[in-house]
């Protein structure tokens, strides 16, 4: 099924519940997408309850044909935009009860993965959680391919902020749920035995292609920092619901102005205020973010060898 965004699919037959939607923005990698489709088809126990929502750029004509005979695929075709926009557009078109962000440079390696995830979803009667599989790279340290229930997405209103150009959506969601855990509700689930293998070039399992090369790896650092208040508000909204309160309808907090510190000492001071002193986060996560952002700042300016995402 093919659609030109923003026209969303209408009146499609319902998936078997509990249903799973895989959101897949892609560019210039039709062979990798076909590899991913093959891994889904080979390992899905109930394909009638799984769909892929594919976003393809309108100028990426080599990917407009992508489809599968084994699983439901809906293509959205539109102008080049941010990763947050792509994922939000895919989410708007999705029918699933469970929403999973996936990449074209991954494969699913666990037979019956869909049944395992459906069972995990059923273990949360209120459907508020963040889960993720084993990417064989970051493993338990990061929700590289975040899994959310539709209810969680609806409560967050904008689960995949359009401000993110190409990265950090996983860190954004992880940060929200780290705040929930610090507030007394551990709703993070790492599914170690569900393999969503990330075949990234930095794992040595892929070549450095044009799609990797055109990505500015540091462009979203200021965005993540600017959205701290948004994550605080999102976490507080979820915490109030988990405590049995009935908060008013949630409106996401707008993004603050992005700031790029002018020098190393200024950056260290800024990261300390924004990250290290954030008492709504666990101390270990605060420390990790402080070290990581300081290192990224230095790497972006040639003061340190690039590392991390």
Buried (B, 14 or more C-beta within 10 A) or exposed (E): BBBEBEEBBEEEEEBEEBBBBBBBBBBBBBEBBBBBBBBBBEBBEBBEBBBBBBBBBEEBEEBBEBBBEEBBBBBBBBEEBBBBBBBBBBBEBBBBBBBBBBBBBBBBBBEBBBBBBBEBBEEBEEBBBBBBBBBBBBBEEBBBBBBBBBBBBEBBEBBBBBBBBBBBBBBBBBBBBBBBBBBEBEBBBBBEEBBBBBBBEEEEBBEEEEBBEEBEBBBBBBBBBBBBEBBBBBBBBBBBBBEEEEEEEBEBBEBBEBEEBEEEEEBBEBBEEBBBEBEBBEEEBBEBBBEBBBBBBBBBEEEEEEEEB
